[in-house]
Amino acid sequence: MKAWRFVQGFGPENLECVELPSPKPGPGHAVVRVRACSLNYRDLVVAKGGYGRAVKVPLTPLSDGVGEVLAVGAGVTRVQVGDRVAATFMQGWLEGPPDDAKAATALGGALDGMLAEEVLLDAAGLVRIPGHLSFEEASTLPCAAVTAWHSLFESGGLKPGQTVLVQGSGGVSTFALQFAKMAGARVFATSGSDAKLARLRSMGADAMVNYRTSPDWDKAARDFSGGAGVDHVIEVGGAGTLPTSLKAVKRGGHIALIGVLSGSGECDPRLIFLKQVRMQGIYVGSRRMFEDMNRAIEAAGMRPVVDRVFGFAEVPAAYSYLESGAHFGKVVIRV
Ligand SMILES: NC(=O)c1ccc[n+]([C@@H]2O[C@H](COP(=O)([O-])OP(=O)(O)OC[C@H]3O[C@@H](n4cnc5c(N)ncnc54)[C@H](OP(=O)(O)O)[C@@H]3O)[C@@H](O)[C@H]2O)c1
């Protein structure tokens, strides 16, 4: 079977498609025939060797992949041959609060990931995918969707009628927009592209602003919320956007700290305590959150936004496309 691997080191020149023996399941394991994978911003960081010392070559990249169970080992009752499954981002985070041991089990990071025709996984780290989704659609769920779900519903306790600010039109933000609308919230969206703002509007965004032409987008966000500020911010920009988010959020509001897209910057902590903002770091989520989310996706008939599907031979082109920032929603690789 074929797998894409960083063999000698990181960097695009070291990403190779190699032939490996098909895995055999031991007790508690399952072999999955992968049908589709999706890319996340994090995979660009891993590819550059920027994800810390725990991430070493040789490495099969990507956290996000789905397929069919090909074989199971002794004692496996959770899944059966033929089941359509996704791997959880952190294989060891099944439920409860995070800890160091759970955080050390991320696919395509500390552990080999999903960009292979066949993968060997702990059966406990698999979830069934929503029945109405294609493999390409379902491959977008493990990282970006679970992160958005965790931010809005577990951390944020989102209620119908509340306001949510989402930044940009990448994977996490388009899921957050879809989930917020499913829950009856009102959404304020930003993007650096007017064409993408029009697409966000067609997905249900109630108000929006171009963050390039209106860097003081906090004013429009406060106006949108009747002056007080928004209830929730899905903060994917990081240090460069957090000062503006702190002005946009309401007193006592919630900011889910997720990403680092805007690079470095300085943040004055005074607004955090003066406005009594609740800031919560989010690192994807548990298997239980993934399963709760899948039930909601199924009940709502929700479909992820797949921008482009690349072939298995086009993996380097898929990475380049994500890096260009031209995408809207998710970039997928068919395996
Ligand atoms: N903590 C976690 O568990 C977790 C999980 C998933 C992702 N993340 C992080 O969250 C961030 C987003 O990840 P992703 O996979 O959704 O990324 P992505 O799909 O690559 O989305 C990137 C998009 O973000 C927008 N963007 C870029 N710079 C921006 C800025 N300064 N302000 C506002 N929007 C900006 C752009 O949208 P427009 O073209 O519309 O402007 C860009 O297309 C990354 O930093 C990633 O590492 C963290």
The ligand as a MOL file (V3000), in Angstrom:
LIG
                    3D

  0  0  0     0  0            999 V3000
M  V30 BEGIN CTAB
M  V30 COUNTS 48 52 0 0 0
M  V30 BEGIN ATOM
M  V30 1 N -6.4310 25.0050 18.6750 0
M  V30 2 C -6.9430 24.0770 17.8720 0
M  V30 3 O -7.4030 23.0210 18.2960 0
M  V30 4 C -7.0070 24.3630 16.4210 0
M  V30 5 C -7.7390 23.5310 15.5680 0
M  V30 6 C -7.8450 23.8910 14.2200 0
M  V30 7 C -7.1910 25.0290 13.7660 0
M  V30 8 N -6.4540 25.7630 14.6330 0 CHG=1
M  V30 9 C -5.8110 27.0050 14.2040 0
M  V30 10 O -6.8310 27.8800 13.7810 0
M  V30 11 C -6.3690 28.6440 12.6750 0
M  V30 12 C -7.2910 28.3910 11.4920 0
M  V30 13 O -7.1180 27.0500 11.0690 0
M  V30 14 P -7.8630 26.5030 9.7780 0
M  V30 15 O -7.3670 25.1210 9.5490 0
M  V30 16 O -9.3160 26.7840 9.8710 0 CHG=-1
M  V30 17 O -7.2020 27.4740 8.6800 0
M  V30 18 P -7.4890 27.6230 7.1500 0
M  V30 19 O -8.5810 26.7330 6.7090 0
M  V30 20 O -6.1780 27.5580 6.4470 0
M  V30 21 O -8.0580 29.1220 7.0910 0
M  V30 22 C -7.2640 30.2060 6.8590 0
M  V30 23 C -8.1600 31.4170 6.5830 0
M  V30 24 O -8.1190 32.2970 7.6900 0
M  V30 25 C -8.2990 33.6170 7.2480 0
M  V30 26 N -7.2800 34.5160 7.8020 0
M  V30 27 C -5.9690 34.5550 7.5370 0
M  V30 28 N -5.3860 35.5620 8.2140 0
M  V30 29 C -6.3750 36.1660 8.9130 0
M  V30 30 C -6.4310 37.2820 9.7810 0
M  V30 31 N -5.3440 38.0040 10.0650 0
M  V30 32 N -7.6300 37.6080 10.3210 0
M  V30 33 C -8.7270 36.8960 10.0490 0
M  V30 34 N -8.7490 35.8320 9.2180 0
M  V30 35 C -7.5780 35.4860 8.6650 0
M  V30 36 C -8.2520 33.6020 5.7370 0
M  V30 37 O -9.6100 33.7190 5.2990 0
M  V30 38 P -10.0340 34.8830 4.2870 0
M  V30 39 O -9.3300 34.5600 2.9980 0
M  V30 40 O -11.5080 34.7690 4.2300 0
M  V30 41 O -9.5820 36.1810 4.8890 0
M  V30 42 C -7.6790 32.2260 5.4280 0
M  V30 43 O -8.1530 31.7050 4.2280 0
M  V30 44 C -4.9140 28.2410 12.4500 0
M  V30 45 O -4.0610 29.1070 13.1670 0
M  V30 46 C -4.8560 26.8390 13.0490 0
M  V30 47 O -3.5660 26.4890 13.4700 0
M  V30 48 C -6.3500 25.4520 15.9320 0
M  V30 END ATOM
M  V30 BEGIN BOND
M  V30 1 1 1 2
M  V30 2 2 2 3
M  V30 3 1 2 4
M  V30 4 1 4 5
M  V30 5 2 4 48
M  V30 6 2 5 6
M  V30 7 1 6 7
M  V30 8 2 7 8
M  V30 9 1 8 9
M  V30 10 1 8 48
M  V30 11 1 9 10
M  V30 12 1 9 46
M  V30 13 1 10 11
M  V30 14 1 11 12
M  V30 15 1 11 44
M  V30 16 1 12 13
M  V30 17 1 13 14
M  V30 18 2 14 15
M  V30 19 1 14 16
M  V30 20 1 14 17
M  V30 21 1 17 18
M  V30 22 2 18 19
M  V30 23 1 18 20
M  V30 24 1 18 21
M  V30 25 1 21 22
M  V30 26 1 22 23
M  V30 27 1 23 24
M  V30 28 1 23 42
M  V30 29 1 24 25
M  V30 30 1 25 26
M  V30 31 1 25 36
M  V30 32 1 26 27
M  V30 33 1 26 35
M  V30 34 2 27 28
M  V30 35 1 28 29
M  V30 36 1 29 30
M  V30 37 2 29 35
M  V30 38 1 30 31
M  V30 39 2 30 32
M  V30 40 1 32 33
M  V30 41 2 33 34
M  V30 42 1 34 35
M  V30 43 1 36 37
M  V30 44 1 36 42
M  V30 45 1 37 38
M  V30 46 2 38 39
M  V30 47 1 38 40
M  V30 48 1 38 41
M  V30 49 1 42 43
M  V30 50 1 44 45
M  V30 51 1 44 46
M  V30 52 1 46 47
M  V30 END BOND
M  V30 END CTAB
M  END
